[in-house]
């Protein structure tokens, strides 16, 4: 039996990873690394008994105890953290000090293309520390529509991004969580591999808005914003600079690249087809019902 630390356990991905680890009957011990243990206990109250550890990327003092006796770390990057040297290098030093030699890092499709995005820098950092790794590179999260982009959909009836007509490949976070759970349980079979995880649809945001409109009565539209205007809009909304810059890079770069490659890894691993965007929108229908009347 191995001990697996799940960082970001209360986030969308971390929660799904833990859910699927238990659903698939893991024999490993799961530690949820969280900033607020009492809040996390409520979130996971309907789960089998789960261990918790205080873990905060922005507090290196939390690394020591949370990594005790850990064999595998599920590592992800909180969206607001872009300074890799400040926050991730101390973590990697502590991982090495604790003789932990297995990391599954949740990266992003295309991380190898750009030195600008934080995922690229984290992958290089992990390689620098010479540990066994799995870089799981999923494509564009469907759940971005129900988290990061939801306020604009509900309040402005728009998806506002500097994405132009670029096509993105769409993947359900539940599919990511299931895949990560299986890779963690079978780490030795997949170690030192880079795995791209995608759905089967490459769609631009104009098409996505149309799909949403097929499911709602109050129509929305995709509004392409140039990067400078997008930056100003999001700063006025109080979004931190680092997060805005990452959003711009992730949505502008695909405009100058080929369509995303489609991988069948999820189907080969699980025997199931990935979620379609249409099914996701129908599943999350209530969230796409706009809450603010048009001006």
N, C-alpha and C positions, 0 to 999 in steps of 0.2 A: 504494500500500500504506500502511495506517495502522498505528500501534502502539497496542495495546490493553492497558491494565493491568487485570488481574483481581485485585481485593482479596479477601481471604478465600479464596484459591485452594485451600487444602487442606480447606475445609469442605464440607458436603454440596452446597450450591448452587454454589460456586466450582468444585469438581471437575467437576460436571456441565456447567457452562458451557464449560470448557476441553475436555472430552471431545467435546461436540457441535460446538464450533468446528472441531476437527480432523476429526470424522466428516463434517461437511458440506463439508470442503475449503476452509477459509478461505484467502484470499490475504494476510491481515493478519498482522503479527507479534504474537505473544501473549507477554505478560510476566506471570508468576505472582508476585503480591505476597504474600510469606509471612514469618512470623516466624522460621522455622527452615529455611534453604535446603537443608541436607543431608537433613533428614527429608522435605522436599518432593520432592527429587530421587528418593528411593526410592519415594515414592507415585506419581510420574509416570514411573517408569523404563521402562514399556512403551509410552509415548507417543512420537510423533515428537519430534525435538529441540525443547526448550522453554526459553525464557529465564526466569531467576529474578531477583527483586529483593527485598532486605530491606525489608519494610513492616510496620509495627506501629501500629495506631490509637492505642495508648497511649504511643507514643514519637514525638513530632512531628519529632525529628531524622531519622527514617527517611523522611520525606516527600520531601525535596529530591531525593535521587539517584534514588529509585524512580520519580519523575514525569518524569525527564529524557526529552525527545523524545516524550512520550506525546501521543497525539491523542484517545483516548477512555478514560474511566475507568469500569469497572464497579464500582459502589459498593454495599456492603451494610453493615448494622449488626450487629456482633457481639452476640449475645444479652445479654451481661453489661454492655454499655455503654448507659447511659441518659442520661448528662450530655452533651447535644449541644454546648453552648457550650464545654465544656472540650476535647472530643475532635474534634468535626467542624468547628467554625469555623476552627481553625488549618489543618486540611486544606483547606478551601475557599479560604482565603487563599492557600495555596501553589499550589493548582490555578490560581487566577486569576493569580498571579505568573508561573507557567510558561506562561501564555497557552493553557491547555487550555480548549476551549470545548464539549466534548461529554461528558455524563455520563449513564449509564444507572444509575438508582438502583432497587434492589430494595426496594420499599415493601411495603405490605400492603393487602389489600382493606379498604375502609372508613377509610383513613387520613385522609380529609377530614372525617370525622365528629367525631373527638375531638382536642382540643388537648393531651390528656394523653399520648398514646402518642408515643414518640420519632420514629416514622416521619413523623408530621405535622410535627414540628419540623424534621426534616431536609429534607423537601420544601420548606418555606417558606425554609429557609436556602439551598437551591440556587437557588430563584427570586430570592432577594435578590442573589445574585452574578451574575445576568443571563447565564447560560450556556445553550446548547442542552441540552435534557434529554429523557429518556424516563423517566417514572415507571411502572415495571412493578409492578402491584398484584396479586400472587397471593392466592388464598384460603388456607385452612388447610392446612398441609403434612401429607400422609399420614405423612411421615417423623417427625413429632412422636411418633407411636406407637412408633417404633423408636429414638428418641433420648431426648428429654426425659421421656417418660412410661414408658419401658421398664423402669426399675428397679422402679417400683411394680407393673407387670404381672408381672415375673418373681419378685419377692420377696414381694409382698403379694397377688398375684392380683387386683389392683384397678387401675382408672383413677381417680385421685383428682384432682378439679378442682372449682372453684366455677362450673361451667357450667350446672347445672340441666338443663332440657329444651331449651335453646337449640340451634338447628340451625346447623351449620357446613357450609360448602362445602369439599369435599376435593379437593386437587390433588397430584399426584405431583411430587416434586422433579425427576425426570427430565424431565417435561413443562416445568417452569419453566426448567431448564437449556437445553433445546432451543430454547425460545422466545427466551430471552435471547441465545443464540448467534446466532440469525438476526437479531434486532434490532440487535445490535452490528455484524454484517456489512452490514446495510442501514440504518445509523443515519439517514442523510439522508432516507430515505423515511418515517421514523416520528418524526423529531425534534419536540420540543415537544408531545408527546402523552402522555396518561395512559391506560394500557392495563390493563384488568382481565383477569386470567387465572384461570379457574376450571375445575373439572371439571363434571360434569353431575349431581352428587348433593348434596343438602342433607340431612344426617343428624345427629341428636343423639348424644351419647355412649352412651346406652342402646342405640340401634340398632347403634352401632359395636361395643360389647361383644358383642352378639349375633352380629354377623358374625364376630368373632374366635372366638367359641365354636363356630361352625359348622366351624371349621378346626382346633380343638385338642381334646384330651380333658380336660385340666385346666382347668376353666372359670374365667373371670374375671368380675368385676362392675364396673359403674360406680358409684362412691361420690361423691355430690355433697357438697362441703364448703363451709360458709360461708366467706367471704373471710378472716375473722380466724383461723379454725381452720387454713385452708390456709396462711396466712402463718406461723403457729407451726410447723406440720409441716415446711415447707420450710426455715425458719431452723434448726431442729434438725438438718436434713440437711446444713447448711452452704452452702445456696444464698445467693448475695449478695442483699441487699435490693432493689437496683434490678431485678434479673431477676425476683424474685418479684412485685414490684409490676406490672411489665409483663405477666406471666402472668395476674395477677388481672384487670387491665384488659381484656386480650384475651379472657378467658373470661367475665367478668361482663357487659360491655357488650352482647354479642349477646343476652342474656336480655331486654333491653328494646328490642330493635330488630326490624325486619322480617327475614324470611328473606333470606339473601344473594342478590344478583342473580346469575344464571347467564349467563356470556359464552361465545360460540362462537368467540372469537378464536383459540384454539389450533387448532381444526379448520380455520378459514379459512386460517391461516398455513401449517400443515403438511400439510393434507389428511388428517389422522388424527384419530380420536377420542381424548380424554384417557383415561388409565388409570382403571379403576373401582376402588373401594375393595376389592371382593371379589378382584379380580386382584392388587392390591397385597398383601393379606393372604396370599394363596396363595403369592405370590412370596417373601414374608418369613416364611414359616410357622415356620421354625426359631427365629426370635427370639421368637415369641409362646409358645413352649413354656416354661411356668413352671419356673424352676430351683430354687425353694425349696419344700420340702414345706409343706403347710398345718399350722398349729399345732394 
